[in-house]
Amino acid sequence: MDKDRAEGAMDKAKGSVKKGVGEVTGDEKMKAEGTADKAKGKAENAIGGAKDALRGDS
């Protein structure tokens, strides 16, 4: 597994938590940060998946 996939999973999890806290507390900035972290995590995961596929690690 490529390190980008692991980092992507961490960022997605962190983003989910931040977004949830932002929704519960009404903090729009935190909610937006969470959404951005989730998107970053998805992108990192996709990049890592592509690297794994090129190496034949799928």
N, CA, C and O atoms as a Maestro MAE file, in Angstrom:
{
 s_m_m2io_version
 :::
 2.0.0
}

f_m_ct {
 s_m_title
 :::
 protein
 m_atom[232] {
  # First column is atom index #
  i_m_mmod_type
  r_m_x_coord
  r_m_y_coord
  r_m_z_coord
  i_m_residue_number
  s_m_chain_name
  s_m_pdb_residue_name
  s_m_pdb_atom_name
  i_m_atomic_number
  :::
  1 25 0.854 -1.175 0.000 1 A "MET " " N  " 7
  2 3 0.000 0.000 0.000 1 A "MET " " CA " 6
  3 2 0.892 1.226 0.000 1 A "MET " " C  " 6
  4 15 1.829 1.335 0.790 1 A "MET " " O  " 8
  5 25 0.587 2.136 -0.889 2 A "ASP " " N  " 7
  6 3 1.342 3.368 -1.003 2 A "ASP " " CA " 6
  7 2 1.043 4.283 0.187 2 A "ASP " " C  " 6
  8 15 -0.068 4.290 0.717 2 A "ASP " " O  " 8
  9 25 2.058 5.056 0.598 3 A "LYS " " N  " 7
  10 3 1.871 5.959 1.750 3 A "LYS " " CA " 6
  11 2 0.798 7.007 1.483 3 A "LYS " " C  " 6
  12 15 0.154 7.487 2.416 3 A "LYS " " O  " 8
  13 25 0.601 7.367 0.211 4 A "ASP " " N  " 7
  14 3 -0.447 8.341 -0.108 4 A "ASP " " CA " 6
  15 2 -1.829 7.794 0.241 4 A "ASP " " C  " 6
  16 15 -2.708 8.544 0.664 4 A "ASP " " O  " 8
  17 25 -2.018 6.483 0.063 5 A "ARG " " N  " 7
  18 3 -3.311 5.880 0.407 5 A "ARG " " CA " 6
  19 2 -3.540 5.931 1.912 5 A "ARG " " C  " 6
  20 15 -4.651 6.202 2.365 5 A "ARG " " O  " 8
  21 25 -2.489 5.669 2.686 6 A "ALA " " N  " 7
  22 3 -2.616 5.717 4.146 6 A "ALA " " CA " 6
  23 2 -2.888 7.147 4.615 6 A "ALA " " C  " 6
  24 15 -3.751 7.380 5.461 6 A "ALA " " O  " 8
  25 25 -2.148 8.088 4.062 7 A "GLU " " N  " 7
  26 3 -2.364 9.495 4.431 7 A "GLU " " CA " 6
  27 2 -3.755 9.954 3.994 7 A "GLU " " C  " 6
  28 15 -4.408 10.729 4.693 7 A "GLU " " O  " 8
  29 25 -4.196 9.479 2.852 8 A "GLY " " N  " 7
  30 3 -5.527 9.832 2.367 8 A "GLY " " CA " 6
  31 2 -6.618 9.337 3.303 8 A "GLY " " C  " 6
  32 15 -7.590 10.043 3.572 8 A "GLY " " O  " 8
  33 25 -6.448 8.117 3.795 9 A "ALA " " N  " 7
  34 3 -7.426 7.567 4.731 9 A "ALA " " CA " 6
  35 2 -7.456 8.378 6.021 9 A "ALA " " C  " 6
  36 15 -8.524 8.617 6.585 9 A "ALA " " O  " 8
  37 25 -6.293 8.798 6.482 10 A "MET " " N  " 7
  38 3 -6.227 9.614 7.698 10 A "MET " " CA " 6
  39 2 -6.903 10.970 7.482 10 A "MET " " C  " 6
  40 15 -7.657 11.436 8.335 10 A "MET " " O  " 8
  41 25 -6.631 11.592 6.346 11 A "ASP " " N  " 7
  42 3 -7.237 12.900 6.067 11 A "ASP " " CA " 6
  43 2 -8.750 12.788 5.916 11 A "ASP " " C  " 6
  44 15 -9.484 13.668 6.367 11 A "ASP " " O  " 8
  45 25 -9.225 11.710 5.283 12 A "LYS " " N  " 7
  46 3 -10.668 11.522 5.152 12 A "LYS " " CA " 6
  47 2 -11.317 11.363 6.521 12 A "LYS " " C  " 6
  48 15 -12.377 11.933 6.781 12 A "LYS " " O  " 8
  49 25 -10.684 10.591 7.393 13 A "ALA " " N  " 7
  50 3 -11.235 10.393 8.736 13 A "ALA " " CA " 6
  51 2 -11.230 11.703 9.520 13 A "ALA " " C  " 6
  52 15 -12.215 12.051 10.172 13 A "ALA " " O  " 8
  53 25 -10.119 12.420 9.449 14 A "LYS " " N  " 7
  54 3 -10.016 13.710 10.143 14 A "LYS " " CA " 6
  55 2 -11.071 14.683 9.620 14 A "LYS " " C  " 6
  56 15 -11.703 15.406 10.391 14 A "LYS " " O  " 8
  57 25 -11.252 14.689 8.297 15 A "GLY " " N  " 7
  58 3 -12.252 15.574 7.689 15 A "GLY " " CA " 6
  59 2 -13.664 15.236 8.124 15 A "GLY " " C  " 6
  60 15 -14.482 16.126 8.357 15 A "GLY " " O  " 8
  61 25 -13.946 13.950 8.233 16 A "SER " " N  " 7
  62 3 -15.283 13.535 8.679 16 A "SER " " CA " 6
  63 2 -15.565 14.025 10.092 16 A "SER " " C  " 6
  64 15 -16.657 14.511 10.389 16 A "SER " " O  " 8
  65 25 -14.567 13.890 10.958 17 A "VAL " " N  " 7
  66 3 -14.736 14.334 12.347 17 A "VAL " " CA " 6
  67 2 -14.930 15.848 12.391 17 A "VAL " " C  " 6
  68 15 -15.852 16.340 13.041 17 A "VAL " " O  " 8
  69 25 -14.056 16.590 11.697 18 A "LYS " " N  " 7
  70 3 -14.161 18.049 11.709 18 A "LYS " " CA " 6
  71 2 -15.501 18.514 11.149 18 A "LYS " " C  " 6
  72 15 -16.127 19.425 11.690 18 A "LYS " " O  " 8
  73 25 -15.930 17.886 10.069 19 A "LYS " " N  " 7
  74 3 -17.207 18.269 9.466 19 A "LYS " " CA " 6
  75 2 -18.355 17.996 10.435 19 A "LYS " " C  " 6
  76 15 -19.255 18.823 10.585 19 A "LYS " " O  " 8
  77 25 -18.325 16.849 11.085 20 A "GLY " " N  " 7
  78 3 -19.367 16.502 12.052 20 A "GLY " " CA " 6
  79 2 -19.407 17.465 13.217 20 A "GLY " " C  " 6
  80 15 -20.482 17.900 13.631 20 A "GLY " " O  " 8
  81 25 -18.241 17.804 13.752 21 A "VAL " " N  " 7
  82 3 -18.184 18.754 14.867 21 A "VAL " " CA " 6
  83 2 -18.695 20.117 14.408 21 A "VAL " " C  " 6
  84 15 -19.421 20.794 15.135 21 A "VAL " " O  " 8
  85 25 -18.310 20.511 13.199 22 A "GLY " " N  " 7
  86 3 -18.778 21.786 12.667 22 A "GLY " " CA " 6
  87 2 -20.288 21.832 12.514 22 A "GLY " " C  " 6
  88 15 -20.916 22.858 12.776 22 A "GLY " " O  " 8
  89 25 -20.870 20.715 12.087 23 A "GLU " " N  " 7
  90 3 -22.323 20.663 11.935 23 A "GLU " " CA " 6
  91 2 -23.025 20.733 13.294 23 A "GLU " " C  " 6
  92 15 -24.025 21.435 13.450 23 A "GLU " " O  " 8
  93 25 -22.495 20.006 14.266 24 A "VAL " " N  " 7
  94 3 -23.115 19.971 15.592 24 A "VAL " " CA " 6
  95 2 -23.010 21.325 16.289 24 A "VAL " " C  " 6
  96 15 -23.960 21.780 16.925 24 A "VAL " " O  " 8
  97 25 -21.847 21.962 16.163 25 A "THR " " N  " 7
  98 3 -21.626 23.228 16.866 25 A "THR " " CA " 6
  99 2 -22.075 24.449 16.063 25 A "THR " " C  " 6
  100 15 -22.120 25.559 16.593 25 A "THR " " O  " 8
  101 25 -22.407 24.245 14.787 26 A "GLY " " N  " 7
  102 3 -22.794 25.375 13.954 26 A "GLY " " CA " 6
  103 2 -21.604 26.184 13.472 26 A "GLY " " C  " 6
  104 15 -21.767 27.319 13.025 26 A "GLY " " O  " 8
  105 25 -20.404 25.613 13.557 27 A "ASP " " N  " 7
  106 3 -19.178 26.298 13.143 27 A "ASP " " CA " 6
  107 2 -18.956 26.038 11.652 27 A "ASP " " C  " 6
  108 15 -18.457 24.982 11.263 27 A "ASP " " O  " 8
  109 25 -19.331 27.006 10.834 28 A "GLU " " N  " 7
  110 3 -19.249 26.845 9.387 28 A "GLU " " CA " 6
  111 2 -17.804 26.721 8.907 28 A "GLU " " C  " 6
  112 15 -17.532 26.005 7.944 28 A "GLU " " O  " 8
  113 25 -16.876 27.412 9.573 29 A "LYS " " N  " 7
  114 3 -15.468 27.334 9.173 29 A "LYS " " CA " 6
  115 2 -14.952 25.914 9.384 29 A "LYS " " C  " 6
  116 15 -14.298 25.359 8.501 29 A "LYS " " O  " 8
  117 25 -15.236 25.323 10.534 30 A "MET " " N  " 7
  118 3 -14.770 23.968 10.814 30 A "MET " " CA " 6
  119 2 -15.425 22.974 9.854 30 A "MET " " C  " 6
  120 15 -14.778 22.037 9.385 30 A "MET " " O  " 8
  121 25 -16.686 23.179 9.572 31 A "LYS " " N  " 7
  122 3 -17.401 22.312 8.638 31 A "LYS " " CA " 6
  123 2 -16.743 22.373 7.257 31 A "LYS " " C  " 6
  124 15 -16.562 21.343 6.608 31 A "LYS " " O  " 8
  125 25 -16.390 23.572 6.812 32 A "ALA " " N  " 7
  126 3 -15.737 23.740 5.512 32 A "ALA " " CA " 6
  127 2 -14.343 23.110 5.517 32 A "ALA " " C  " 6
  128 15 -13.938 22.495 4.530 32 A "ALA " " O  " 8
  129 25 -13.608 23.260 6.622 33 A "GLU " " N  " 7
  130 3 -12.288 22.639 6.729 33 A "GLU " " CA " 6
  131 2 -12.411 21.114 6.658 33 A "GLU " " C  " 6
  132 15 -11.589 20.449 6.028 33 A "GLU " " O  " 8
  133 25 -13.422 20.577 7.297 34 A "GLY " " N  " 7
  134 3 -13.645 19.143 7.262 34 A "GLY " " CA " 6
  135 2 -13.945 18.658 5.857 34 A "GLY " " C  " 6
  136 15 -13.440 17.620 5.430 34 A "GLY " " O  " 8
  137 25 -14.758 19.399 5.148 35 A "THR " " N  " 7
  138 3 -15.078 19.041 3.773 35 A "THR " " CA " 6
  139 2 -13.820 19.073 2.905 35 A "THR " " C  " 6
  140 15 -13.615 18.195 2.067 35 A "THR " " O  " 8
  141 25 -12.982 20.088 3.111 36 A "ALA " " N  " 7
  142 3 -11.735 20.201 2.348 36 A "ALA " " CA " 6
  143 2 -10.781 19.055 2.687 36 A "ALA " " C  " 6
  144 15 -10.138 18.502 1.795 36 A "ALA " " O  " 8
  145 25 -10.683 18.697 3.962 37 A "ASP " " N  " 7
  146 3 -9.813 17.588 4.364 37 A "ASP " " CA " 6
  147 2 -10.277 16.273 3.744 37 A "ASP " " C  " 6
  148 15 -9.461 15.460 3.310 37 A "ASP " " O  " 8
  149 25 -11.598 16.070 3.707 38 A "LYS " " N  " 7
  150 3 -12.123 14.850 3.100 38 A "LYS " " CA " 6
  151 2 -11.775 14.797 1.616 38 A "LYS " " C  " 6
  152 15 -11.390 13.744 1.108 38 A "LYS " " O  " 8
  153 25 -11.907 15.924 0.918 39 A "ALA " " N  " 7
  154 3 -11.585 15.970 -0.504 39 A "ALA " " CA " 6
  155 2 -10.100 15.704 -0.730 39 A "ALA " " C  " 6
  156 15 -9.723 14.984 -1.655 39 A "ALA " " O  " 8
  157 25 -9.267 16.288 0.117 40 A "LYS " " N  " 7
  158 3 -7.821 16.059 0.026 40 A "LYS " " CA " 6
  159 2 -7.519 14.580 0.229 40 A "LYS " " C  " 6
  160 15 -6.705 14.006 -0.494 40 A "LYS " " O  " 8
  161 25 -8.167 13.966 1.201 41 A "GLY " " N  " 7
  162 3 -7.961 12.553 1.477 41 A "GLY " " CA " 6
  163 2 -8.371 11.674 0.311 41 A "GLY " " C  " 6
  164 15 -7.686 10.704 -0.014 41 A "GLY " " O  " 8
  165 25 -9.478 12.009 -0.312 42 A "LYS " " N  " 7
  166 3 -9.933 11.235 -1.474 42 A "LYS " " CA " 6
  167 2 -8.919 11.335 -2.608 42 A "LYS " " C  " 6
  168 15 -8.627 10.344 -3.277 42 A "LYS " " O  " 8
  169 25 -8.384 12.533 -2.821 43 A "ALA " " N  " 7
  170 3 -7.397 12.732 -3.883 43 A "ALA " " CA " 6
  171 2 -6.120 11.951 -3.580 43 A "ALA " " C  " 6
  172 15 -5.570 11.295 -4.464 43 A "ALA " " O  " 8
  173 25 -5.646 12.017 -2.333 44 A "GLU " " N  " 7
  174 3 -4.442 11.269 -1.955 44 A "GLU " " CA " 6
  175 2 -4.659 9.769 -2.124 44 A "GLU " " C  " 6
  176 15 -3.766 9.054 -2.578 44 A "GLU " " O  " 8
  177 25 -5.826 9.303 -1.763 45 A "ASN " " N  " 7
  178 3 -6.148 7.887 -1.899 45 A "ASN " " CA " 6
  179 2 -6.128 7.480 -3.371 45 A "ASN " " C  " 6
  180 15 -5.617 6.415 -3.715 45 A "ASN " " O  " 8
  181 25 -6.678 8.317 -4.232 46 A "ALA " " N  " 7
  182 3 -6.692 8.016 -5.661 46 A "ALA " " CA " 6
  183 2 -5.271 7.992 -6.224 46 A "ALA " " C  " 6
  184 15 -4.936 7.120 -7.025 46 A "ALA " " O  " 8
  185 25 -4.447 8.935 -5.814 47 A "ILE " " N  " 7
  186 3 -3.055 8.981 -6.276 47 A "ILE " " CA " 6
  187 2 -2.315 7.723 -5.813 47 A "ILE " " C  " 6
  188 15 -1.598 7.093 -6.590 47 A "ILE " " O  " 8
  189 25 -2.494 7.373 -4.562 48 A "GLY " " N  " 7
  190 3 -1.855 6.176 -4.031 48 A "GLY " " CA " 6
  191 2 -2.325 4.919 -4.744 48 A "GLY " " C  " 6
  192 15 -1.529 4.016 -5.005 48 A "GLY " " O  " 8
  193 25 -3.608 4.855 -5.058 49 A "GLY " " N  " 7
  194 3 -4.141 3.713 -5.792 49 A "GLY " " CA " 6
  195 2 -3.522 3.601 -7.180 49 A "GLY " " C  " 6
  196 15 -3.215 2.504 -7.647 49 A "GLY " " O  " 8
  197 25 -3.344 4.740 -7.831 50 A "ALA " " N  " 7
  198 3 -2.725 4.740 -9.159 50 A "ALA " " CA " 6
  199 2 -1.272 4.274 -9.066 50 A "ALA " " C  " 6
  200 15 -0.808 3.511 -9.914 50 A "ALA " " O  " 8
  201 25 -0.560 4.729 -8.043 51 A "LYS " " N  " 7
  202 3 0.821 4.291 -7.858 51 A "LYS " " CA " 6
  203 2 0.881 2.787 -7.610 51 A "LYS " " C  " 6
  204 15 1.737 2.093 -8.159 51 A "LYS " " O  " 8
  205 25 -0.029 2.291 -6.781 52 A "ASP " " N  " 7
  206 3 -0.073 0.856 -6.512 52 A "ASP " " CA " 6
  207 2 -0.348 0.077 -7.792 52 A "ASP " " C  " 6
  208 15 0.263 -0.963 -8.036 52 A "ASP " " O  " 8
  209 25 -1.264 0.580 -8.602 53 A "ALA " " N  " 7
  210 3 -1.612 -0.099 -9.845 53 A "ALA " " CA " 6
  211 2 -0.416 -0.138 -10.804 53 A "ALA " " C  " 6
  212 15 -0.182 -1.145 -11.473 53 A "ALA " " O  " 8
  213 25 0.328 0.951 -10.862 54 A "LEU " " N  " 7
  214 3 1.519 0.983 -11.735 54 A "LEU " " CA " 6
  215 2 2.572 -0.006 -11.265 54 A "LEU " " C  " 6
  216 15 3.287 -0.594 -12.077 54 A "LEU " " O  " 8
  217 25 2.666 -0.186 -9.959 55 A "ARG " " N  " 7
  218 3 3.643 -1.139 -9.398 55 A "ARG " " CA " 6
  219 2 3.100 -2.559 -9.417 55 A "ARG " " C  " 6
  220 15 3.853 -3.511 -9.212 55 A "ARG " " O  " 8
  221 25 1.813 -2.713 -9.659 56 A "GLY " " N  " 7
  222 3 1.204 -4.030 -9.645 56 A "GLY " " CA " 6
  223 2 0.835 -4.504 -8.255 56 A "GLY " " C  " 6
  224 15 0.694 -5.706 -8.027 56 A "GLY " " O  " 8
  225 25 0.672 -3.561 -7.302 57 A "ASP " " N  " 7
  226 3 0.336 -3.893 -5.909 57 A "ASP " " CA " 6
  227 2 -1.155 -3.929 -5.642 57 A "ASP " " C  " 6
  228 15 -1.546 -4.181 -4.502 57 A "ASP " " O  " 8
  229 25 -2.007 -3.692 -6.621 58 A "SER " " N  " 7
  230 3 -3.429 -3.543 -6.381 58 A "SER " " CA " 6
  231 2 -3.862 -4.550 -5.399 58 A "SER " " C  " 6
  232 15 -5.041 -4.604 -5.048 58 A "SER " " O  " 8
  :::
 }
 m_bond[231] {
  # First column is bond index #
  i_m_from
  i_m_to
  i_m_order
  :::
  1 1 2 1
  2 2 3 1
  3 3 4 2
  4 3 5 1
  5 5 6 1
  6 6 7 1
  7 7 8 2
  8 7 9 1
  9 9 10 1
  10 10 11 1
  11 11 12 2
  12 11 13 1
  13 13 14 1
  14 14 15 1
  15 15 16 2
  16 15 17 1
  17 17 18 1
  18 18 19 1
  19 19 20 2
  20 19 21 1
  21 21 22 1
  22 22 23 1
  23 23 24 2
  24 23 25 1
  25 25 26 1
  26 26 27 1
  27 27 28 2
  28 27 29 1
  29 29 30 1
  30 30 31 1
  31 31 32 2
  32 31 33 1
  33 33 34 1
  34 34 35 1
  35 35 36 2
  36 35 37 1
  37 37 38 1
  38 38 39 1
  39 39 40 2
  40 39 41 1
  41 41 42 1
  42 42 43 1
  43 43 44 2
  44 43 45 1
  45 45 46 1
  46 46 47 1
  47 47 48 2
  48 47 49 1
  49 49 50 1
  50 50 51 1
  51 51 52 2
  52 51 53 1
  53 53 54 1
  54 54 55 1
  55 55 56 2
  56 55 57 1
  57 57 58 1
  58 58 59 1
  59 59 60 2
  60 59 61 1
  61 61 62 1
  62 62 63 1
  63 63 64 2
  64 63 65 1
  65 65 66 1
  66 66 67 1
  67 67 68 2
  68 67 69 1
  69 69 70 1
  70 70 71 1
  71 71 72 2
  72 71 73 1
  73 73 74 1
  74 74 75 1
  75 75 76 2
  76 75 77 1
  77 77 78 1
  78 78 79 1
  79 79 80 2
  80 79 81 1
  81 81 82 1
  82 82 83 1
  83 83 84 2
  84 83 85 1
  85 85 86 1
  86 86 87 1
  87 87 88 2
  88 87 89 1
  89 89 90 1
  90 90 91 1
  91 91 92 2
  92 91 93 1
  93 93 94 1
  94 94 95 1
  95 95 96 2
  96 95 97 1
  97 97 98 1
  98 98 99 1
  99 99 100 2
  100 99 101 1
  101 101 102 1
  102 102 103 1
  103 103 104 2
  104 103 105 1
  105 105 106 1
  106 106 107 1
  107 107 108 2
  108 107 109 1
  109 109 110 1
  110 110 111 1
  111 111 112 2
  112 111 113 1
  113 113 114 1
  114 114 115 1
  115 115 116 2
  116 115 117 1
  117 117 118 1
  118 118 119 1
  119 119 120 2
  120 119 121 1
  121 121 122 1
  122 122 123 1
  123 123 124 2
  124 123 125 1
  125 125 126 1
  126 126 127 1
  127 127 128 2
  128 127 129 1
  129 129 130 1
  130 130 131 1
  131 131 132 2
  132 131 133 1
  133 133 134 1
  134 134 135 1
  135 135 136 2
  136 135 137 1
  137 137 138 1
  138 138 139 1
  139 139 140 2
  140 139 141 1
  141 141 142 1
  142 142 143 1
  143 143 144 2
  144 143 145 1
  145 145 146 1
  146 146 147 1
  147 147 148 2
  148 147 149 1
  149 149 150 1
  150 150 151 1
  151 151 152 2
  152 151 153 1
  153 153 154 1
  154 154 155 1
  155 155 156 2
  156 155 157 1
  157 157 158 1
  158 158 159 1
  159 159 160 2
  160 159 161 1
  161 161 162 1
  162 162 163 1
  163 163 164 2
  164 163 165 1
  165 165 166 1
  166 166 167 1
  167 167 168 2
  168 167 169 1
  169 169 170 1
  170 170 171 1
  171 171 172 2
  172 171 173 1
  173 173 174 1
  174 174 175 1
  175 175 176 2
  176 175 177 1
  177 177 178 1
  178 178 179 1
  179 179 180 2
  180 179 181 1
  181 181 182 1
  182 182 183 1
  183 183 184 2
  184 183 185 1
  185 185 186 1
  186 186 187 1
  187 187 188 2
  188 187 189 1
  189 189 190 1
  190 190 191 1
  191 191 192 2
  192 191 193 1
  193 193 194 1
  194 194 195 1
  195 195 196 2
  196 195 197 1
  197 197 198 1
  198 198 199 1
  199 199 200 2
  200 199 201 1
  201 201 202 1
  202 202 203 1
  203 203 204 2
  204 203 205 1
  205 205 206 1
  206 206 207 1
  207 207 208 2
  208 207 209 1
  209 209 210 1
  210 210 211 1
  211 211 212 2
  212 211 213 1
  213 213 214 1
  214 214 215 1
  215 215 216 2
  216 215 217 1
  217 217 218 1
  218 218 219 1
  219 219 220 2
  220 219 221 1
  221 221 222 1
  222 222 223 1
  223 223 224 2
  224 223 225 1
  225 225 226 1
  226 226 227 1
  227 227 228 2
  228 227 229 1
  229 229 230 1
  230 230 231 1
  231 231 232 2
  :::
 }
}
